[in-house]
Amino acid sequence: MQLTMDREQEEMQFLGLFDIYIEAYKVIYQWRKIFSQITLSLILPMSFIFLAHMEVYHLFFSDLNHSEFQLEHTHTGTAKYSKISDHINKELTSLWLFIIVYFTILIIFSLLSTSAVVYTIASIYTSREIGFMKVMSVVPKVWKRVMVTFLCAFLCFFVYNLVAFFVLAIWFVWAFSMRGENDGLAKFIFVIMAIVYVVGSVYLSVIWHLATVITVLEDSYGMKAMLKSKDLLKGKMRIALVFFFKLNLSLGVLNFIFKKFVVHDGNHHMHLGMLYRVAVGFLCLLLLLTLILFGLVIQTIIYFVCKSYHHENIDKSALSDHLEVYLGEYESLKSSDVQMESYEV
């Protein structure tokens, strides 16, 4: 893989997780101009929106809690009671509208960022001339396919969580019926269920993210890309699982720090001061956009590692032609053209 160095495709399969981290750093550093432009135009707004929504959430819920407290201490049937009740209903409506708008914007920026980064790395790999304006002209055409893959992944997550909910309900009924007799066993089973749920969630997340890369670089998208991702990850699933677990854990820690020292601190711990909160918030923003950029680059490199592991040699000229199609009217290339022929080991 010649993203930054003279590494052969056959050697990619031997990269460990730390080697992939180094590879991602080299790619971003060598092509820092184009990645900086993508970060400022797409990843930065997405990161800001993600962090800002927590502050807005907090304001909504603080107002709702205050209104509900007033409602509890107001006689029913009075004009004041009706006024407070109407205010709560309006706040709830505004909250739901905000949630819908927030997730819509976040998903759009997420898919655009993913499309831009994957296309950029593939262009670098095929030694194509790449520029920010060219990337931005391609992104609106490729993200529609990525959206279809996202909707299929969303359906899988929905079904997975629905099954998990029913399993949890069955456990709850069983634990309630056995209360006082097998509390230790019930807790042990719950812990095992929680571990299985987390592993399953990360597994689905890995498949979805790699399917997104496949959607951009191959002719497959939607459920077909999800299935191809599942097959492609065989043999390299452990590396992918560890990476995405660490990424999600890092995002979770960052989310906790922002809520603790920026969102909630403004109301409960005024001793830190506004300047301190702004500094922590800015630091969280920088860390978040860095994590997102590295995550997108690494998931693309993992795609090439998986291809190498399965002895599928990527035809650079065919891949370059596939990328060229995005610059004109889109029409899919066949997977046999875009992707690979097995090479001799």
Phi, psi and chi 1 to 4 in degrees:
 res  aa     phi    psi   chi1   chi2   chi3   chi4
   1 MET       -  123.9 -178.0  177.8 -175.0      -
   2 GLN  -109.9   49.3  -62.0  174.8  -22.6      -
   3 LEU   -69.7  -44.2  -68.1  174.7      -      -
   4 THR  -135.0   -8.1   59.4      -      -      -
   5 MET  -150.9 -176.3   59.1  -71.1  170.4      -
   6 ASP   -98.1   44.0  -62.3  -36.0      -      -
   7 ARG   -81.8  129.7 -170.3 -176.2  -62.8  -83.2
   8 GLU   -76.2  154.2  -64.3  -65.0  -28.6      -
   9 GLN   -58.8  -38.9  -67.9 -176.6   40.0      -
  10 GLU   -62.6  -25.7  -62.9   90.4  -24.6      -
  11 GLU   -81.6  -17.6  -62.1  176.2    7.9      -
  12 MET   -60.0  -32.7  -68.8  -63.4  -63.9      -
  13 GLN   -64.8  -19.1   61.4  179.4  -57.3      -
  14 PHE   -91.4    0.3  -57.8  113.5      -      -
  15 LEU   -71.5  130.4  -67.9 -178.2      -      -
  16 GLY   -88.9 -178.4      -      -      -      -
  17 LEU   -63.8  -41.9 -172.0   56.5      -      -
  18 PHE   -64.3  -39.3 -177.7   75.1      -      -
  19 ASP   -62.8  -37.1  -61.1  -43.4      -      -
  20 ILE   -65.7  -39.5  -67.0  174.7      -      -
  21 TYR   -59.2  -45.8  -69.8  157.2      -      -
  22 ILE   -62.4  -42.3  -61.9  -62.0      -      -
  23 GLU   -60.3  -44.7 -156.8   72.2   31.5      -
  24 ALA   -62.7  -42.4      -      -      -      -
  25 TYR   -61.2  -43.7  171.3   77.8      -      -
  26 LYS   -62.8  -41.9  -70.3  179.6  179.4  178.7
  27 VAL   -61.6  -49.4  172.8      -      -      -
  28 ILE   -65.6  -39.7  -65.6  172.9      -      -
  29 TYR   -68.1  -45.5 -179.9   77.0      -      -
  30 GLN   -67.2  -35.1 -178.8  168.7  -19.3      -
  31 TRP  -111.6   41.6  -63.0   88.5      -      -
  32 ARG   -63.8  -28.3   54.1 -170.0  176.4  -84.4
  33 LYS   -64.7  -51.8 -179.6  179.4  178.9  179.9
  34 ILE   -67.1  -38.3 -178.0   68.4      -      -
  35 PHE   -71.0  -32.1  -77.1  114.1      -      -
  36 SER   -65.3  -40.2  -63.5      -      -      -
  37 GLN   -65.8  -42.3  -68.5  171.1  -38.5      -
  38 ILE   -64.1  -40.7  -67.5  173.4      -      -
  39 THR   -63.6  -46.0  -61.0      -      -      -
  40 LEU   -68.2  -33.9  -68.5  174.8      -      -
  41 SER   -87.8  -29.9   59.8      -      -      -
  42 LEU  -122.7  -51.0  -64.0  173.7      -      -
  43 ILE   -73.3  -38.7  -61.4  177.4      -      -
  44 LEU   -62.2  -49.8  175.3   59.8      -      -
  45 PRO   -59.1  -39.6  -23.5   34.0      -      -
  46 MET   -63.1  -43.2  178.6  175.1   63.3      -
  47 SER   -64.9  -42.5  -58.9      -      -      -
  48 PHE   -63.2  -43.2  179.2   80.3      -      -
  49 ILE   -62.7  -41.2  -69.1  169.4      -      -
  50 PHE   -62.0  -44.4  174.4   77.4      -      -
  51 LEU   -74.0  -39.7  -66.7  176.6      -      -
  52 ALA   -65.6  -30.9      -      -      -      -
  53 HIS   -64.2  -28.6   96.9  -83.2      -      -
  54 MET   -67.6  -37.8  -72.0 -173.8  -84.3      -
  55 GLU   -66.9  -42.0 -179.8   69.0   30.3      -
  56 VAL   -65.3  -43.5  177.1      -      -      -
  57 TYR   -52.8  -47.5  -94.6  151.5      -      -
  58 HIS   -61.4  -41.1 -178.2   67.1      -      -
  59 LEU   -65.1  -42.4  -66.4  175.2      -      -
  60 PHE   -59.7  -51.0  -93.3  116.4      -      -
  61 PHE   -69.9  -32.3  -77.0  111.3      -      -
  62 SER   -63.8  -43.2  -65.0      -      -      -
  63 ASP   -66.5  -40.8 -174.5   58.8      -      -
  64 LEU   -64.4  -43.4  -76.3  170.7      -      -
  65 ASN   -62.5  -39.5  -71.4  -26.2      -      -
  66 HIS   -65.7  -42.7  177.1   69.6      -      -
  67 SER   -66.5  -40.1  -62.1      -      -      -
  68 GLU   -66.4  -35.8  -71.5  175.8   -6.7      -
  69 PHE   -64.6  -42.6  176.0   80.2      -      -
  70 GLN   -64.2  -38.2  -74.1 -174.2  -45.1      -
  71 LEU   -65.1  -37.7 -167.1   66.2      -      -
  72 GLU   -65.7  -25.7  -70.3  176.1   -1.2      -
  73 HIS  -106.2   22.5  -66.6   79.9      -      -
  74 THR  -122.0  137.6  -56.5      -      -      -
  75 HIS   -66.4  136.2  -65.4  -67.9      -      -
  76 THR   -68.3  148.4   58.6      -      -      -
  77 GLY    88.1   -7.0      -      -      -      -
  78 THR   -87.3  164.1   61.7      -      -      -
  79 ALA   -65.3  -36.8      -      -      -      -
  80 LYS   -64.1  -39.5 -176.8  178.2  179.8 -178.9
  81 TYR   -63.0  -44.9 -174.7   92.1      -      -
  82 SER   -64.2  -40.0  -61.3      -      -      -
  83 LYS   -63.9  -44.7 -176.1  178.6  179.2  179.8
  84 ILE   -65.7  -41.1  -63.4  174.2      -      -
  85 SER   -61.9  -43.0 -179.3      -      -      -
  86 ASP   -63.7  -38.8  -69.6  -20.5      -      -
  87 HIS   -62.8  -41.5  177.0   73.2      -      -
  88 ILE   -63.1  -43.7  -69.0  175.8      -      -
  89 ASN   -62.1  -40.8  -69.7  -28.1      -      -
  90 LYS   -65.5  -40.4  -70.6  179.0 -178.7  178.8
  91 GLU   -64.6  -40.7  -76.0  -66.9  -53.6      -
  92 LEU   -64.7  -40.9  -72.6  172.8      -      -
  93 THR   -62.9  -43.8  -58.2      -      -      -
  94 SER   -63.5  -37.9  -60.4      -      -      -
  95 LEU   -64.1  -45.1  176.7   59.4      -      -
  96 TRP   -65.5  -38.6  -81.9  108.8      -      -
  97 LEU   -63.5  -41.8  -72.9  174.9      -      -
  98 PHE   -62.0  -43.6  168.3   75.1      -      -
  99 ILE   -60.5  -44.1  -68.9  173.3      -      -
 100 ILE   -63.4  -47.6  -66.7  171.8      -      -
 101 VAL   -63.4  -42.6  171.9      -      -      -
 102 TYR   -60.7  -51.1  160.8   69.4      -      -
 103 PHE   -66.3  -34.6  -83.6  108.3      -      -
 104 THR   -63.1  -49.2  -59.6      -      -      -
 105 ILE   -64.7  -42.5  -64.5  175.6      -      -
 106 LEU   -62.3  -43.8 -171.8   69.6      -      -
 107 ILE   -63.9  -42.5  -70.4  169.5      -      -
 108 ILE   -61.8  -48.6  -70.0  174.1      -      -
 109 PHE   -64.1  -36.8  -89.6  105.5      -      -
 110 SER   -63.8  -46.3  176.1      -      -      -
 111 LEU   -68.1  -38.5  -62.0 -178.3      -      -
 112 LEU   -65.1  -42.5  -69.0  176.1      -      -
 113 SER   -63.3  -44.6  -59.0      -      -      -
 114 THR   -61.5  -46.8  -58.3      -      -      -
 115 SER   -60.5  -43.3  -57.2      -      -      -
 116 ALA   -64.6  -45.5      -      -      -      -
 117 VAL   -68.2  -45.3  170.4      -      -      -
 118 VAL   -63.0  -45.2  174.0      -      -      -
 119 TYR   -62.3  -40.4  179.2   84.6      -      -
 120 THR   -63.1  -46.8  -60.5      -      -      -
 121 ILE   -64.6  -41.5  -66.4  178.6      -      -
 122 ALA   -63.6  -37.0      -      -      -      -
 123 SER   -67.7  -40.5  -63.3      -      -      -
 124 ILE   -62.9  -42.1  -64.7  170.0      -      -
 125 TYR   -62.3  -37.5  170.7   67.9      -      -
 126 THR   -91.5    9.2   54.8      -      -      -
 127 SER    60.0   31.7  -58.0      -      -      -
 128 ARG   -82.4  149.9  -69.7  171.7   53.1   82.2
 129 GLU   -67.8  127.8 -177.0 -179.8  -12.7      -
 130 ILE  -129.6  136.9 -172.8   69.3      -      -
 131 GLY  -144.3  161.4      -      -      -      -
 132 PHE   -62.2  -44.0  176.8   69.0      -      -
 133 MET   -64.8  -35.4  -64.5  -52.1  -62.2      -
 134 LYS   -66.2  -42.9 -179.6 -179.4  -71.0 -172.5
 135 VAL   -61.2  -45.7  172.0      -      -      -
 136 MET   -67.4  -26.2  -64.7  -53.5  -68.0      -
 137 SER   -76.7  -24.8   67.2      -      -      -
 138 VAL   -84.4  -37.6  166.7      -      -      -
 139 VAL   -51.9  -46.8  164.6      -      -      -
 140 PRO   -61.5  -23.6  -23.1   34.9      -      -
 141 LYS   -83.7  -33.6  -60.3  173.9 -176.6  177.8
 142 VAL   -88.0  -24.8   68.1      -      -      -
 143 TRP   -69.9  -20.7   87.5  -81.0      -      -
 144 LYS   -64.8  -41.1  -63.0  175.6 -176.7  177.8
 145 ARG   -65.6  -39.7  -71.6  161.0   48.3   86.2
 146 VAL   -63.8  -34.8  177.2      -      -      -
 147 MET   -63.1  -40.1  172.4   62.6   82.4      -
 148 VAL   -62.4  -42.8  175.2      -      -      -
 149 THR   -63.8  -40.1  -59.0      -      -      -
 150 PHE   -61.4  -43.1  166.4   76.6      -      -
 151 LEU   -63.9  -37.7  -68.2  174.8      -      -
 152 CYS   -65.9  -41.1  -69.3      -      -      -
 153 ALA   -64.8  -40.4      -      -      -      -
 154 PHE   -60.6  -41.0  177.9   81.4      -      -
 155 LEU   -62.7  -41.9  178.4   61.6      -      -
 156 CYS   -63.0  -43.7  -68.3      -      -      -
 157 PHE   -64.2  -38.8  -85.3  104.1      -      -
 158 PHE   -62.7  -47.1  176.8   78.6      -      -
 159 VAL   -64.1  -41.7  172.6      -      -      -
 160 TYR   -61.2  -45.6  176.9   75.7      -      -
 161 ASN   -70.2  -31.9  -76.9  -73.7      -      -
 162 LEU   -64.5  -45.2 -170.9   62.9      -      -
 163 VAL   -62.6  -43.1  172.5      -      -      -
 164 ALA   -61.2  -37.9      -      -      -      -
 165 PHE   -63.9  -44.0  173.7   78.5      -      -
 166 PHE   -66.3  -38.6  -79.1  114.5      -      -
 167 VAL   -63.2  -42.3  171.9      -      -      -
 168 LEU   -64.5  -38.5 -179.1   62.4      -      -
 169 ALA   -63.7  -41.8      -      -      -      -
 170 ILE   -63.5  -42.9  -67.3  172.4      -      -
 171 TRP   -61.9  -42.9  172.3   86.4      -      -
 172 PHE   -61.8  -43.8 -178.7   79.5      -      -
 173 VAL   -62.4  -43.2  172.1      -      -      -
 174 TRP   -65.1  -45.2  173.0   79.3      -      -
 175 ALA   -65.3  -37.3      -      -      -      -
 176 PHE   -67.3  -38.2 -176.0   78.1      -      -
 177 SER   -71.4  -24.8   64.4      -      -      -
 178 MET  -104.1   12.4  -59.6  -68.2  -69.3      -
 179 ARG   -58.1  136.6   63.7 -173.1 -174.8  -78.2
 180 GLY    87.1  -12.8      -      -      -      -
 181 GLU  -105.9  -51.0  -61.9 -179.8   13.0      -
 182 ASN  -128.0   51.7  -67.6  -58.3      -      -
 183 ASP   -61.6  -40.4  -70.9  -17.2      -      -
 184 GLY   -63.1  -43.4      -      -      -      -
 185 LEU   -65.3  -40.6  178.1   60.8      -      -
 186 ALA   -62.4  -43.3      -      -      -      -
 187 LYS   -65.6  -39.5  -68.7  179.0 -178.4  178.0
 188 PHE   -63.3  -44.4  174.6   76.9      -      -
 189 ILE   -63.4  -39.1  -66.4  176.2      -      -
 190 PHE   -63.0  -42.0  178.0   79.5      -      -
 191 VAL   -63.0  -43.3  170.6      -      -      -
 192 ILE   -62.3  -42.8  -63.4  -61.0      -      -
 193 MET   -61.8  -40.8  -72.6  168.3   52.3      -
 194 ALA   -64.1  -42.5      -      -      -      -
 195 ILE   -63.5  -46.1  -66.6  173.7      -      -
 196 VAL   -61.2  -40.0  171.4      -      -      -
 197 TYR   -63.8  -44.8  174.8   79.2      -      -
 198 VAL   -63.7  -46.0  171.2      -      -      -
 199 VAL   -60.6  -43.5  172.7      -      -      -
 200 GLY   -63.4  -38.9      -      -      -      -
 201 SER   -64.9  -43.8  -62.6      -      -      -
 202 VAL   -64.9  -39.4  175.5      -      -      -
 203 TYR   -59.7  -47.4  175.1   74.3      -      -
 204 LEU   -64.2  -38.0  -79.1  177.0      -      -
 205 SER   -63.2  -41.0  178.2      -      -      -
 206 VAL   -62.5  -47.3  169.9      -      -      -
 207 ILE   -60.4  -43.0  -68.3  177.6      -      -
 208 TRP   -63.6  -46.9  164.0   43.0      -      -
 209 HIS   -64.1  -41.1  -77.3   88.7      -      -
 210 LEU   -69.4  -34.2 -168.5   62.5      -      -
 211 ALA   -62.4  -32.3      -      -      -      -
 212 THR   -64.8  -41.3  -57.7      -      -      -
 213 VAL   -63.9  -44.1  179.7      -      -      -
 214 ILE   -60.0  -39.0  -68.0  172.9      -      -
 215 THR   -59.9  -38.1  -60.9      -      -      -
 216 VAL   -78.1  -39.2  177.7      -      -      -
 217 LEU   -95.7  -13.5  -59.1 -174.8      -      -
 218 GLU  -129.7  179.7  -58.4 -177.5   18.4      -
 219 ASP   -84.5   -7.9   65.8  -42.2      -      -
 220 SER   -83.3  143.7  -57.5      -      -      -
 221 TYR  -155.0  169.4   63.4   96.7      -      -
 222 GLY    71.4 -143.4      -      -      -      -
 223 MET   -65.7  -30.7 -163.9   58.8   69.6      -
 224 LYS   -62.9  -40.1 -174.8  177.5  179.0 -178.8
 225 ALA   -67.4  -36.4      -      -      -      -
 226 MET   -62.7  -44.4  -65.1  -77.5  -71.6      -
 227 LEU   -67.1  -40.0  -66.1  173.5      -      -
 228 LYS   -66.1  -36.7 -178.2  170.6  -71.9 -170.8
 229 SER   -62.1  -43.2  172.7      -      -      -
 230 LYS   -59.8  -43.7  176.2  177.3  174.8  -67.0
 231 ASP   -69.4  -38.9  -67.1  -25.5      -      -
 232 LEU   -67.8  -29.1 -162.9   59.6      -      -
 233 LEU   -77.6  -11.7  -78.1  164.8      -      -
 234 LYS   -59.6  125.6  -67.7  178.0  179.3  177.1
 235 GLY    97.3  -23.6      -      -      -      -
 236 LYS  -123.9   14.4  -70.0  -63.7  179.8  179.6
 237 MET   -63.6  -37.8  179.8   58.4   76.1      -
 238 ARG   -62.1  -44.6 -175.3  173.0   64.9  177.5
 239 ILE   -61.5  -44.7  -73.5  179.5      -      -
 240 ALA   -64.9  -42.9      -      -      -      -
 241 LEU   -62.6  -44.4  -77.2  174.3      -      -
 242 VAL   -63.2  -43.9  171.5      -      -      -
 243 PHE   -61.3  -50.4  161.7   66.0      -      -
 244 PHE   -70.0  -30.2  -79.6  101.0      -      -
 245 PHE   -65.7  -45.1  177.5   78.1      -      -
 246 LYS   -65.5  -37.5  -69.3  167.9   66.2  175.7
 247 LEU   -65.1  -47.7  177.8   63.7      -      -
 248 ASN   -65.6  -36.1  -70.4  -33.0      -      -
 249 LEU   -64.0  -42.5 -178.7   62.2      -      -
 250 SER   -63.3  -42.0  -60.2      -      -      -
 251 LEU   -64.5  -37.2  -68.0  173.6      -      -
 252 GLY   -65.3  -42.8      -      -      -      -
 253 VAL   -64.0  -42.4  170.9      -      -      -
 254 LEU   -63.3  -40.6 -166.0   60.5      -      -
 255 ASN   -62.1  -42.5 -177.3   58.6      -      -
 256 PHE   -63.5  -44.4  171.9   79.5      -      -
 257 ILE   -63.0  -43.1  -67.7  174.2      -      -
 258 PHE   -63.7  -43.6 -173.5   80.7      -      -
 259 LYS   -66.1  -40.2  -75.2 -176.5  176.6  179.8
 260 LYS   -68.8  -46.0  176.1   70.7  174.5  177.9
 261 PHE  -104.7  -10.2  -64.0  101.8      -      -
 262 VAL  -116.0  -52.7  178.8      -      -      -
 263 VAL   -75.2  -61.7  176.4      -      -      -
 264 HIS   -78.0  -24.3  -62.9  -61.4      -      -
 265 ASP   -66.4  -26.6 -164.8   77.8      -      -
 266 GLY   -63.9  -24.8      -      -      -      -
 267 ASN  -105.2  -26.6  -68.0  -36.6      -      -
 268 HIS  -110.6  -25.2  -57.9  -67.0      -      -
 269 HIS  -135.2   71.9  -54.0  -72.8      -      -
 270 MET   -66.6  -10.4  -65.0  -62.4  -68.1      -
 271 HIS   -65.5  -21.1   61.9  -81.4      -      -
 272 LEU   -73.9  -30.6  -68.9  179.5      -      -
 273 GLY    87.2  156.3      -      -      -      -
 274 MET   -65.9  -40.5  178.9   59.7   70.3      -
 275 LEU   -60.4  -42.4 -176.1   61.6      -      -
 276 TYR   -63.8  -42.1 -175.0   87.7      -      -
 277 ARG   -64.1  -40.8  -67.5  174.9   59.5 -146.8
 278 VAL   -63.9  -40.5  170.9      -      -      -
 279 ALA   -64.4  -44.4      -      -      -      -
 280 VAL   -65.3  -40.9  173.5      -      -      -
 281 GLY   -62.3  -42.0      -      -      -      -
 282 PHE   -64.8  -40.7 -177.2   72.3      -      -
 283 LEU   -63.4  -42.4  178.6   60.8      -      -
 284 CYS   -61.9  -38.5  -71.9      -      -      -
 285 LEU   -63.3  -44.8 -180.0   63.5      -      -
 286 LEU   -63.1  -44.2  -70.3  179.0      -      -
 287 LEU   -65.2  -39.0  -69.6  174.5      -      -
 288 LEU   -66.0  -48.0  179.3   59.9      -      -
 289 LEU   -67.7  -29.8   62.9   87.3      -      -
 290 THR   -67.2  -44.6  -58.6      -      -      -
 291 LEU   -60.5  -43.4  -84.1  173.9      -      -
 292 ILE   -65.0  -45.6  -67.5  173.8      -      -
 293 LEU   -60.9  -49.0  176.6   60.3      -      -
 294 PHE   -62.9  -38.8  -92.6   89.7      -      -
 295 GLY   -60.9  -43.7      -      -      -      -
 296 LEU   -66.8  -40.1  -66.6  175.7      -      -
 297 VAL   -67.7  -44.0  172.5      -      -      -
 298 ILE   -65.2  -39.8  -70.7  171.2      -      -
 299 GLN   -65.1  -30.1   74.9 -179.4   29.2      -
 300 THR   -72.1  -40.0  -50.8      -      -      -
 301 ILE   -65.0  -38.3  -66.0  176.9      -      -
 302 ILE   -59.9  -35.0  -71.7  176.7      -      -
 303 TYR   -58.4  -47.8  165.6   83.7      -      -
 304 PHE   -66.4  -36.1  -72.7  101.9      -      -
 305 VAL   -63.0  -43.9  170.7      -      -      -
 306 CYS   -64.9  -39.9  -68.7      -      -      -
 307 LYS   -61.1  -43.0  -75.8  -67.0 -174.7 -174.9
 308 SER   -65.2  -40.4  175.9      -      -      -
 309 TYR   -61.2  -37.0  177.8   78.9      -      -
 310 HIS   -88.2   12.5  -70.7  -79.2      -      -
 311 HIS    58.5   41.3  -49.0  -52.2      -      -
 312 GLU  -109.5  105.5  -65.5  178.9  -17.9      -
 313 ASN   -80.1  124.2 -172.2   26.9      -      -
 314 ILE   -80.4  124.5  -59.6  176.6      -      -
 315 ASP   -79.3  107.8 -172.7  -24.5      -      -
 316 LYS   -63.3  -40.0  -68.8 -174.1 -179.5 -179.4
 317 SER   -66.0  -39.9   61.0      -      -      -
 318 ALA   -68.0  -41.0      -      -      -      -
 319 LEU   -64.6  -38.7  178.8   56.6      -      -
 320 SER   -63.4  -41.1  179.4      -      -      -
 321 ASP   -63.0  -39.3  -68.4  -20.6      -      -
 322 HIS   -62.2  -41.7  178.4   68.7      -      -
 323 LEU   -68.6  -34.0  -61.4  176.0      -      -
 324 GLU   -64.1  -32.2 -177.2   69.4   29.4      -
 325 VAL   -60.3  -34.3  172.0      -      -      -
 326 TYR   -62.5  -24.2  -72.1  122.9      -      -
 327 LEU   -78.3  -18.9  -64.4  174.6      -      -
 328 GLY  -111.1 -150.5      -      -      -      -
 329 GLU   -75.3  128.9 -176.2  177.1   -6.7      -
 330 TYR   -69.8  131.6 -179.0   79.8      -      -
 331 GLU  -149.4  130.3   54.4 -179.3   76.0      -
 332 SER   -68.9  141.8  -63.0      -      -      -
 333 LEU   -89.1  154.7  -85.7   67.6      -      -
 334 LYS   -71.3  148.7  -58.4  -61.5 -178.6 -177.0
 335 SER   -61.1  -30.5   59.4      -      -      -
 336 SER   -67.7  -24.7   57.9      -      -      -
 337 ASP   -86.1  -45.5  -64.2  -32.3      -      -
 338 VAL   -74.3  -40.3  177.0      -      -      -
 339 GLN   -96.4  -99.6   47.7  174.0  -20.8      -
 340 MET  -152.2  160.8    1.3 -110.5  128.5      -
 341 GLU  -120.7  140.1  -64.3  177.8   -3.7      -
 342 SER   -65.0  137.0  -63.5      -      -      -
 343 TYR  -101.6  160.1   56.3   72.6      -      -
 344 GLU   -78.2  134.9  -64.0  -68.8  -24.4      -
 345 VAL   -96.2      - -179.4      -      -      -
